[in-house]
Amino acid sequence: MVIRRLFLRIKASLKKRSTIVVILSIIFLIAVAKSVTVPSLDNTVMGIVLNGSEEGEKIVDKLDTKDRIFNVKIYEDVDELKSDILSGKTECGFIFADDFDEMVEKRKLKKTVTYISSIYTTKGEIAKETVYGAFLDNYSEYILEDEYEKIFGEKNDEVMSELLELNALYKESSSIFTVDFEEGFR
């Protein structure tokens, strides 16, 4: 008897349009909630589209060390990278311009690397610093060669080779800056 009354009430409710709208809305919300993926805090995958760049490969080699923070995944297709970022499989991505190597040689670096991330990124800023740090690690030799004459005057090949050796030693060391403090000044 209770089951029959329940069945009749459901049947009467389904005849109302408002009930059908509510049921369809709930089904739609459940479908949307199932399709949304919130990225994991443990996600450390960084996607990179190299577009055939040799300089970009050098950066990836720097990022792919034993004490790395991010796992680098190379993508061939930008749309696939964007899809993985939106689905939460990849934390963020970097797209190197088609002419990245040429632009590095010309020392024109604006708009050569595109950074993309979702609104859920938690480590995107760290990834940017990591990639740009690896780039500057390689680019420091270009800076020394370009700015040598401004800093030291005439170009001397012996001094330049010594500077490049010191630059390599500096990059391999864990030193950042040395600051000596002296007390007693007022």
RODREN-261807 format. One record per residue: residue number from 1; x, y, z of N, C-alpha, C in turn; residue in one letter. Coordinates in pm, whole numbers, always signed. Atoms other than C-alpha are relative to their C-alpha. Layout:
# RODREN-261807
+-----+--------+--------+--------+--------+--------+--------+--------+--------+--------+------+
| seq |   n.c1 |   n.c2 |   n.c3 |  ca.c1 |  ca.c2 |  ca.c3 |   c.c1 |   c.c2 |   c.c3 | type |
+-----+--------+--------+--------+--------+--------+--------+--------+--------+--------+------+
| NUM |      X |      Y |      Z |      X |      Y |      Z |      X |      Y |      Z |    A |
...
+-----+--------+--------+--------+--------+--------+--------+--------+--------+--------+------+
# end
This chain:
# RODREN-261807
+-----+--------+--------+--------+--------+--------+--------+--------+--------+--------+------+
| seq |   n.c1 |   n.c2 |   n.c3 |  ca.c1 |  ca.c2 |  ca.c3 |   c.c1 |   c.c2 |   c.c3 | type |
+-----+--------+--------+--------+--------+--------+--------+--------+--------+--------+------+
|   1 |    +82 |   -119 |     +0 |     +0 |     +0 |     +0 |    +88 |   +127 |     +0 |    M |
|   2 |    -90 |   -115 |     -6 |   +283 |   +244 |    +86 |    +73 |    +19 |   -133 |    V |
|   3 |    -71 |     -6 |   +128 |   +466 |   +157 |   -233 |    -93 |    +53 |   -108 |    I |
|   4 |    +96 |    -46 |   +100 |   +152 |   +217 |   -439 |    -21 |   +151 |    +12 |    R |
|   5 |    +18 |   -144 |    -20 |    +99 |   +564 |   -281 |   +122 |    +78 |    -49 |    R |
|   6 |   -124 |    -64 |    +44 |   +464 |   +653 |   -342 |     +6 |     +4 |   -153 |    L |
|   7 |     +2 |     +7 |   +146 |   +434 |   +541 |   -705 |    -98 |   +102 |    -58 |    F |
|   8 |   +100 |    -95 |    +50 |   +119 |   +750 |   -755 |    +44 |   +145 |    +19 |    L |
|   9 |    -49 |   -137 |    -23 |   +281 |  +1061 |   -601 |   +110 |    +35 |   -100 |    R |
|  10 |   -106 |    -25 |    +98 |   +587 |  +1026 |   -825 |    -60 |    +23 |   -138 |    I |
|  11 |    +67 |    -13 |   +130 |   +361 |   +979 |  -1127 |    -69 |   +135 |    -13 |    K |
|  12 |    +67 |   -130 |     +2 |   +161 |  +1291 |  -1036 |   +103 |   +113 |    -10 |    A |
|  13 |   -105 |   -103 |     +3 |   +483 |  +1493 |   -980 |    +61 |    +11 |   -139 |    S |
|  14 |    -62 |     -2 |   +132 |   +624 |  +1392 |  -1318 |    -88 |    +67 |   -105 |    L |
|  15 |    +89 |    -68 |    +94 |   +321 |  +1540 |  -1489 |    +20 |   +151 |     +2 |    K |
|  16 |    -28 |   -144 |    -10 |   +430 |  +1884 |  -1370 |   +130 |    +31 |    -75 |    K |
|  17 |   -119 |    -38 |    +75 |   +682 |  +2060 |  -1596 |   +114 |    +45 |    +91 |    R |
|  18 |   -105 |    -48 |    -91 |   +867 |  +2214 |  -1305 |    +80 |   -116 |    +57 |    S |
|  19 |    -71 |   +117 |    -51 |   +954 |  +1869 |  -1172 |    +97 |    -53 |   -105 |    T |
|  20 |    -87 |    +49 |   +107 |  +1096 |  +1763 |  -1508 |   +120 |    +94 |    -17 |    I |
|  21 |   -110 |    -97 |    +11 |  +1303 |  +2083 |  -1526 |   +100 |    -20 |   +114 |    V |
|  22 |    -88 |    +22 |   -115 |  +1442 |  +2019 |  -1176 |    +82 |   -127 |    -20 |    V |
|  23 |    -71 |   +127 |    +21 |  +1531 |  +1658 |  -1262 |   +107 |    +15 |   -107 |    I |
|  24 |    -99 |    -22 |   +107 |  +1704 |  +1760 |  -1587 |   +115 |    +89 |    +47 |    L |
|  25 |   -105 |    -87 |    -54 |  +1893 |  +2036 |  -1405 |    +95 |    -78 |    +90 |    S |
|  26 |    -84 |    +81 |    -90 |  +2018 |  +1790 |  -1144 |    +88 |    -94 |    -82 |    I |
|  27 |    -79 |    +88 |    +85 |  +2129 |  +1547 |  -1415 |   +112 |    +78 |    -69 |    I |
|  28 |   -100 |    -85 |    +64 |  +2310 |  +1830 |  -1596 |   +112 |    +37 |    +98 |    F |
|  29 |   -101 |    -37 |   -101 |  +2487 |  +1944 |  -1276 |    +88 |   -118 |    +36 |    L |
|  30 |    -81 |   +119 |    -30 |  +2599 |  +1588 |  -1200 |    +97 |    -26 |   -115 |    I |
|  31 |    -88 |    +22 |   +116 |  +2738 |  +1552 |  -1555 |   +114 |   +102 |     -2 |    A |
|  32 |   -105 |   -104 |     -3 |  +2926 |  +1884 |  -1525 |    +98 |    -27 |   +113 |    V |
|  33 |    -88 |    +27 |   -114 |  +3063 |  +1794 |  -1181 |    +92 |   -119 |    -27 |    A |
|  34 |    -84 |   +116 |    +31 |  +3191 |  +1460 |  -1312 |   +108 |    +34 |   -102 |    K |
|  35 |    -97 |    -33 |   +104 |  +3370 |  +1624 |  -1605 |   +107 |    +98 |    +49 |    S |
|  36 |    -97 |    -96 |    -52 |  +3552 |  +1888 |  -1395 |   +105 |    -76 |    +82 |    V |
|  37 |   -108 |    +60 |    -75 |  +3890 |  +1776 |  -1272 |    +82 |   +111 |    +64 |    T |
|  38 |    -84 |    -95 |    -70 |  +4070 |  +1975 |  -1011 |   +139 |    -61 |     +7 |    V |
|  39 |   -134 |    +57 |     +3 |  +4444 |  +1930 |  -1052 |    +49 |    -41 |   +138 |    P |
|  40 |    -58 |    +50 |   -124 |  +4634 |  +1739 |   -791 |   +113 |    +92 |    +46 |    S |
|  41 |   -111 |    -79 |    -52 |  +4874 |  +1923 |   -564 |   +134 |    -68 |    -27 |    L |
|  42 |   -123 |    +76 |    +26 |  +5126 |  +1649 |   -641 |    +44 |     +6 |   -146 |    D |
|  43 |    -30 |     -6 |   +142 |  +5122 |  +1725 |  -1014 |   +123 |    +87 |    -23 |    N |
|  44 |   -121 |    -75 |    +30 |  +5470 |  +1829 |  -1123 |    +40 |    -14 |   -147 |    T |
|  45 |    -29 |    +16 |   +142 |  +5441 |  +1772 |  -1497 |     -6 |   +136 |    -68 |    V |
|  46 |    -10 |   -125 |    +74 |  +5553 |  +2066 |  -1709 |     +9 |    -37 |   -147 |    M |
|  47 |     +0 |    +31 |   +143 |  +5472 |  +2050 |  -2080 |    +76 |   +104 |    -79 |    G |
|  48 |    -78 |    -91 |    +85 |  +5698 |  +2197 |  -2345 |    -18 |    -38 |   -146 |    I |
|  49 |     +5 |    +18 |   +145 |  +5646 |  +2240 |  -2719 |   +123 |    +70 |    -56 |    V |
|  50 |   -128 |    -56 |    +45 |  +5991 |  +2288 |  -2873 |     -5 |    +62 |   -139 |    L |
|  51 |     +7 |    -47 |   +139 |  +5894 |  +2349 |  -3238 |   +136 |     -9 |    -69 |    N |
|  52 |   -128 |    +25 |    +67 |  +6232 |  +2208 |  -3347 |   +115 |    +87 |    +48 |    G |
|  53 |   -102 |    -92 |    -50 |  +6439 |  +2447 |  -3134 |   +115 |    -75 |    +68 |    S |
|  54 |   -119 |    +59 |    -64 |  +6796 |  +2340 |  -3049 |    +28 |    +69 |   +133 |    E |
|  55 |    -18 |    -72 |   -127 |  +6824 |  +2612 |  -2784 |   -102 |    -48 |   +103 |    E |
|  56 |   +103 |    +54 |    -88 |  +6498 |  +2481 |  -2638 |    +39 |   -136 |    +55 |    G |
|  57 |    -48 |   +131 |    -46 |  +6649 |  +2131 |  -2621 |   +106 |    +15 |   +107 |    E |
|  58 |   -101 |    -26 |   -103 |  +6942 |  +2274 |  -2423 |    -67 |    +35 |   +133 |    K |
|  59 |    +75 |    -36 |   -121 |  +6693 |  +2422 |  -2177 |    -62 |   -124 |    +62 |    I |
|  60 |    +60 |   +124 |    -51 |  +6513 |  +2088 |  -2146 |   +107 |    -87 |    +65 |    V |
|  61 |   -109 |    +78 |    -61 |  +6848 |  +1919 |  -2080 |    +35 |    +53 |   +138 |    D |
|  62 |    -27 |    -60 |   -131 |  +6910 |  +2165 |  -1795 |   -110 |    -35 |   +100 |    K |
|  63 |   +114 |    +30 |    -88 |  +6562 |  +2096 |  -1655 |     -6 |   -147 |    +39 |    L |
|  64 |    +11 |   +144 |    -19 |  +6604 |  +1719 |  -1680 |   +120 |    -55 |    +79 |    D |
|  65 |   -109 |    +46 |    -85 |  +6862 |  +1677 |  -1402 |    -55 |    -88 |   +111 |    T |
|  66 |    +43 |    +93 |   -105 |  +6854 |  +1433 |  -1111 |    -71 |    +71 |   +115 |    K |
|  67 |    +64 |    -73 |   -110 |  +6752 |  +1701 |   -859 |   -109 |    +94 |    -49 |    D |
|  68 |   +103 |    -83 |    +61 |  +6469 |  +1835 |  -1070 |   -125 |    +10 |    +87 |    R |
|  69 |   +126 |    -21 |    -69 |  +6148 |  +1975 |   -932 |   -115 |    -47 |    -87 |    I |
|  70 |   +107 |    +30 |    +94 |  +5936 |  +1925 |  -1242 |    +39 |   -115 |    -92 |    F |
|  71 |    -18 |   +101 |   +104 |  +5895 |  +1631 |  -1476 |    -38 |    +65 |   -132 |    N |
|  72 |    +20 |    -67 |   +128 |  +5928 |  +1760 |  -1830 |    -61 |    -99 |    -98 |    V |
|  73 |    +62 |    +80 |   +105 |  +5697 |  +1622 |  -2097 |     +1 |    +82 |   -128 |    K |
|  74 |    -10 |    -68 |   +128 |  +5767 |  +1715 |  -2457 |   -126 |    -31 |    -83 |    I |
|  75 |   +119 |    +13 |    +84 |  +5462 |  +1776 |  -2676 |    +35 |    +42 |   -142 |    Y |
|  76 |    -15 |    -40 |   +140 |  +5451 |  +1794 |  -3053 |   -111 |    +95 |    -42 |    E |
|  77 |   +118 |    -73 |    +39 |  +5107 |  +1953 |  -3066 |    -44 |    +95 |   +112 |    D |
|  78 |    +41 |   -101 |    -97 |  +5000 |  +2274 |  -2890 |   -138 |    -31 |    +56 |    V |
|  79 |   +136 |    +31 |    -46 |  +4635 |  +2165 |  -2874 |     -1 |   -114 |   +101 |    D |
|  80 |    -10 |   +110 |    -96 |  +4732 |  +1843 |  -2697 |    +51 |    +51 |   +136 |    E |
|  81 |    -51 |    -60 |   -123 |  +4931 |  +2044 |  -2442 |   -111 |    +77 |    +72 |    L |
|  82 |   +109 |    -76 |    -61 |  +4638 |  +2278 |  -2382 |   -106 |    -92 |    +59 |    K |
|  83 |    +99 |    +96 |    -49 |  +4402 |  +1983 |  -2343 |    +46 |    -65 |   +130 |    S |
|  84 |    -53 |    +61 |   -122 |  +4629 |  +1819 |  -2086 |     +4 |    +98 |   +117 |    D |
|  85 |     +0 |   -102 |   -105 |  +4658 |  +2146 |  -1893 |   -141 |    +19 |    +54 |    I |
|  86 |   +138 |    -18 |    -43 |  +4282 |  +2191 |  -1886 |    -55 |   -120 |    +76 |    L |
|  87 |    +49 |   +119 |    -69 |  +4226 |  +1832 |  -1775 |    +75 |    -26 |   +130 |    S |
|  88 |    -73 |    +16 |   -124 |  +4482 |  +1863 |  -1494 |   +112 |   -101 |     -7 |    G |
|  89 |   -110 |    +96 |    +15 |  +4732 |  +1610 |  -1634 |   +135 |    +70 |     +3 |    K |
|  90 |   -123 |    -79 |     +7 |  +4991 |  +1884 |  -1682 |    -22 |   +130 |    +76 |    T |
|  91 |    +12 |   -120 |    -83 |  +5054 |  +2173 |  -1442 |     -3 |   +127 |    -84 |    E |
|  92 |     -9 |   -119 |    +84 |  +5153 |  +2431 |  -1704 |    +82 |    -36 |   -123 |    C |
|  93 |    -73 |    +30 |   +123 |  +5319 |  +2460 |  -2042 |    +74 |   +120 |    -55 |    G |
|  94 |    -80 |   -101 |    +67 |  +5573 |  +2650 |  -2246 |     +7 |    -34 |   -148 |    F |
|  95 |     -4 |    +20 |   +144 |  +5556 |  +2695 |  -2621 |   +110 |    +90 |    -56 |    I |
|  96 |   -109 |    -75 |    +59 |  +5879 |  +2798 |  -2791 |    -40 |    +41 |   -142 |    F |
|  97 |    +33 |    -52 |   +133 |  +5839 |  +3012 |  -3103 |    +71 |    -82 |   -107 |    A |
|  98 |    -60 |    +73 |   +112 |  +5913 |  +2857 |  -3441 |   +141 |    +51 |    -30 |    D |
|  99 |   -130 |    -61 |    +29 |  +6206 |  +3098 |  -3481 |    +79 |    +31 |   +128 |    D |
| 100 |    -63 |    -25 |   -130 |  +6330 |  +3072 |  -3121 |   +152 |     +7 |    -13 |    F |
| 101 |   -146 |     +1 |    +14 |  +6690 |  +2983 |  -3219 |    +51 |   +127 |    -69 |    D |
| 102 |    -40 |   -121 |    +72 |  +6712 |  +3272 |  -3464 |    -14 |   +124 |    +88 |    E |
| 103 |    +22 |   -116 |    -87 |  +6570 |  +3517 |  -3211 |   +106 |     +5 |   +111 |    M |
| 104 |   -106 |     +2 |   -102 |  +6824 |  +3405 |  -2948 |   +130 |    +51 |    -61 |    V |
| 105 |   -121 |    -48 |    +67 |  +7105 |  +3462 |  -3199 |     -4 |   +150 |    -23 |    E |
| 106 |    +15 |   -144 |    +23 |  +6967 |  +3808 |  -3277 |    -14 |    +78 |   +130 |    K |
| 107 |    +16 |    -58 |   -135 |  +6925 |  +3872 |  -2900 |   -131 |    +76 |    +13 |    R |
| 108 |   +133 |    -59 |    -11 |  +6558 |  +3961 |  -2946 |    -90 |   -106 |    +63 |    K |
| 109 |    +66 |   +107 |    -75 |  +6378 |  +3761 |  -2681 |   -147 |    +25 |    +29 |    L |
| 110 |   +141 |    -27 |    -27 |  +6038 |  +3928 |  -2663 |    -88 |    -92 |    -84 |    K |
| 111 |   +100 |    +86 |    +64 |  +5749 |  +3697 |  -2747 |    +61 |   -123 |    -65 |    K |
| 112 |    -60 |   +122 |    +53 |  +5972 |  +3394 |  -2802 |    -49 |   -124 |    +73 |    T |
| 113 |    +52 |   +113 |    -77 |  +5823 |  +3173 |  -2529 |   -138 |    +39 |    +53 |    V |
| 114 |   +135 |    -24 |    -50 |  +5453 |  +3150 |  -2450 |    -26 |    -93 |   +117 |    T |
| 115 |    +33 |    +77 |   -120 |  +5350 |  +3036 |  -2103 |   -151 |    -16 |     +7 |    Y |
| 116 |   +143 |    +24 |    -16 |  +5010 |  +2874 |  -2056 |    -25 |    -83 |   +124 |    I |
| 117 |    +38 |    +76 |   -119 |  +4836 |  +2746 |  -1746 |   -150 |    +11 |    +17 |    S |
| 118 |   +142 |     -9 |    -31 |  +4492 |  +2683 |  -1609 |    -17 |    +91 |   +122 |    S |
| 119 |    +23 |    -82 |   -119 |  +4329 |  +2885 |  -1333 |    +30 |    -78 |   +127 |    I |
| 120 |    -26 |    +84 |   -116 |  +4401 |  +2593 |  -1102 |   +148 |    -22 |    +27 |    Y |
| 121 |   -141 |    +27 |    -19 |  +4778 |  +2604 |  -1133 |    +46 |    +42 |   +139 |    T |
| 122 |    -54 |    -31 |   -132 |  +4958 |  +2592 |   -802 |   +150 |    +23 |     -3 |    T |
| 123 |   -145 |    -10 |     +9 |  +5318 |  +2576 |   -918 |    +47 |    +68 |   -129 |    K |
| 124 |    -33 |    -62 |   +128 |  +5308 |  +2777 |  -1241 |   +109 |   +104 |     +9 |    G |
| 125 |   -103 |   -104 |    -14 |  +5516 |  +3068 |  -1116 |   +138 |    -62 |    +26 |    E |
| 126 |   -126 |    +69 |    -25 |  +5783 |  +2830 |   -988 |    +52 |    -62 |   -129 |    I |
| 127 |    -40 |    +58 |   +129 |  +5783 |  +2655 |  -1326 |    +58 |   +107 |    -91 |    A |
| 128 |    -53 |   -109 |    +83 |  +5831 |  +2989 |  -1503 |   +142 |    +36 |    +42 |    K |
| 129 |   -134 |    -34 |    -49 |  +6127 |  +3075 |  -1283 |   +101 |   -109 |    -33 |    E |
| 130 |    -89 |   +112 |    +29 |  +6274 |  +2729 |  -1337 |    +41 |     +0 |   -147 |    T |
| 131 |    -30 |     -1 |   +144 |  +6250 |  +2749 |  -1717 |    +85 |   +121 |    -36 |    V |
| 132 |    -76 |   -119 |    +34 |  +6374 |  +3106 |  -1737 |   +139 |     -2 |    +64 |    Y |
| 133 |   -133 |    +17 |    -61 |  +6659 |  +3024 |  -1497 |    +88 |    -91 |    -85 |    G |
| 134 |    -75 |    +91 |    +88 |  +6764 |  +2733 |  -1720 |    +39 |    +72 |   -129 |    A |
| 135 |    -32 |    -76 |   +120 |  +6745 |  +2965 |  -2021 |   +114 |    +98 |    +26 |    F |
| 136 |   -105 |    -97 |    -31 |  +6957 |  +3234 |  -1855 |   +134 |    -68 |    +29 |    L |
| 137 |   -123 |    +76 |    -22 |  +7207 |  +2968 |  -1754 |    +72 |    -20 |   -133 |    D |
| 138 |    -59 |    +15 |   +133 |  +7265 |  +2901 |  -2125 |    +32 |   +135 |    -63 |    N |
| 139 |    -10 |   -130 |    +66 |  +7222 |  +3263 |  -2231 |   +109 |    +89 |    +60 |    Y |
| 140 |    -99 |    -85 |    -66 |  +7480 |  +3403 |  -1987 |   +127 |    +16 |    -84 |    S |
| 141 |   -118 |    -12 |    +87 |  +7760 |  +3330 |  -2235 |    -23 |   +105 |   -109 |    E |
| 142 |    +32 |   -102 |    +99 |  +7585 |  +3541 |  -2498 |     +9 |   +139 |    +61 |    Y |
| 143 |     -2 |   -130 |    -67 |  +7547 |  +3823 |  -2247 |   +145 |    +46 |    +19 |    I |
| 144 |   -141 |    -36 |    -19 |  +7919 |  +3813 |  -2164 |    +63 |    +44 |   -132 |    L |
| 145 |    -58 |    -35 |   +129 |  +8014 |  +3820 |  -2532 |    -52 |   +134 |    -50 |    E |
| 146 |    +58 |   -125 |    +49 |  +7774 |  +4105 |  -2612 |    +43 |   +122 |    +81 |    D |
| 147 |    -25 |   -114 |    -87 |  +7855 |  +4325 |  -2315 |   +148 |    +17 |    +37 |    E |
| 148 |   -142 |     -5 |    -35 |  +8231 |  +4260 |  -2291 |    +63 |   +136 |    -28 |    Y |
| 149 |    -64 |   -126 |    +37 |  +8339 |  +4571 |  -2477 |    -53 |   +118 |    +80 |    E |
| 150 |    +56 |   -109 |    -81 |  +8101 |  +4796 |  -2281 |    +60 |     +0 |   +140 |    K |
| 151 |    -48 |    +10 |   -137 |  +8235 |  +4667 |  -1951 |   +152 |    +14 |     +8 |    I |
| 152 |   -145 |     +7 |    -12 |  +8605 |  +4602 |  -2021 |    +77 |    +78 |   -105 |    F |
| 153 |    -71 |    -73 |   +105 |  +8684 |  +4814 |  -2325 |    +28 |    -90 |   -119 |    G |
| 154 |    -36 |    +79 |   +117 |  +8872 |  +4649 |  -2610 |    -17 |   -149 |    +28 |    E |
| 155 |    +21 |   +143 |    -15 |  +8798 |  +4286 |  -2672 |   +133 |    -73 |     -2 |    K |
| 156 |   -121 |    +79 |    -13 |  +9073 |  +4049 |  -2561 |    -42 |   -146 |    +10 |    N |
| 157 |    +43 |   +140 |     +4 |  +9035 |  +3680 |  -2649 |    +41 |    -78 |   +124 |    D |
| 158 |    -45 |    +71 |   -120 |  +9238 |  +3562 |  -2349 |    -90 |    +32 |   +119 |    E |
| 159 |    +87 |    -41 |   -111 |  +9030 |  +3762 |  -2102 |   -140 |    -57 |    -21 |    V |
| 160 |   +133 |    +54 |    +29 |  +8710 |  +3650 |  -2277 |     -7 |   -148 |    +33 |    M |
| 161 |     +1 |   +144 |    -31 |  +8802 |  +3282 |  -2250 |     +7 |    -22 |   +151 |    S |
| 162 |     -5 |    +12 |   -147 |  +8889 |  +3333 |  -1883 |   -135 |    +33 |    +62 |    E |
| 163 |   +134 |    -35 |    -49 |  +8554 |  +3503 |  -1824 |   -100 |   -114 |    -24 |    L |
| 164 |    +89 |   +112 |    +29 |  +8373 |  +3215 |  -1993 |    +28 |   -119 |    +92 |    L |
| 165 |    -35 |   +108 |    -94 |  +8564 |  +2965 |  -1776 |    -54 |    +32 |   +140 |    E |
| 166 |    +52 |    -40 |   -131 |  +8475 |  +3161 |  -1462 |   -153 |     -8 |     +3 |    L |
| 167 |   +144 |    +11 |    +10 |  +8115 |  +3177 |  -1579 |    -44 |   -146 |    +15 |    N |
| 168 |    +33 |   +143 |    -10 |  +8111 |  +2797 |  -1620 |    +19 |    -50 |   +143 |    A |
| 169 |    -23 |    +40 |   -140 |  +8261 |  +2751 |  -1272 |   -109 |    +54 |    +91 |    L |
| 170 |   +105 |    -62 |    -80 |  +8008 |  +2991 |  -1126 |   -133 |    -74 |    -16 |    Y |
| 171 |   +126 |    +70 |    +24 |  +7718 |  +2807 |  -1289 |     -1 |   -139 |    +64 |    K |
| 172 |     -7 |   +133 |    -60 |  +7839 |  +2470 |  -1158 |     +2 |     +3 |   +152 |    E |
| 173 |     -7 |     -9 |   -145 |  +7885 |  +2595 |   -803 |   -138 |    +30 |    +58 |    S |
| 174 |   +127 |    -30 |    -65 |  +7611 |  +2648 |   -550 |     -2 |   +144 |    +52 |    S |
| 175 |     -8 |   -139 |    -44 |  +7719 |  +3008 |   -490 |   -101 |    +85 |    -75 |    S |
| 176 |    +89 |    -95 |    +66 |  +7474 |  +3282 |   -561 |    +66 |   +137 |     +5 |    I |
| 177 |    -69 |   -126 |    -18 |  +7617 |  +3603 |   -420 |    +74 |     -6 |   +133 |    F |
| 178 |    -72 |    -11 |   -126 |  +7867 |  +3686 |   -151 |    -16 |   +143 |    +49 |    T |
| 179 |    +18 |   -132 |    -58 |  +7788 |  +3973 |    +78 |    +77 |     +4 |   +131 |    V |
| 180 |    -76 |    -18 |   -124 |  +8029 |  +4092 |   +348 |    -61 |   +116 |    +76 |    D |
| 181 |    +56 |   -104 |    -85 |  +7878 |  +4288 |   +634 |   +107 |    +51 |    +94 |    F |
| 182 |    -90 |    -61 |    -96 |  +8080 |  +4530 |   +839 |    -83 |    +80 |    +98 |    E |
| 183 |    +75 |    -74 |   -101 |  +7948 |  +4662 |  +1163 |    +85 |   +115 |    +53 |    E |
| 184 |    -72 |   -109 |    -62 |  +8041 |  +4981 |  +1338 |    -17 |   +133 |    -72 |    G |
| 185 |    +23 |   -126 |    +69 |  +7938 |  +5241 |  +1082 |   -128 |    +63 |    +49 |    F |
| 186 |   +119 |    -71 |    -46 |  +7694 |  +5506 |  +1194 |    -22 |   +121 |    -81 |    R |
+-----+--------+--------+--------+--------+--------+--------+--------+--------+--------+------+
# end
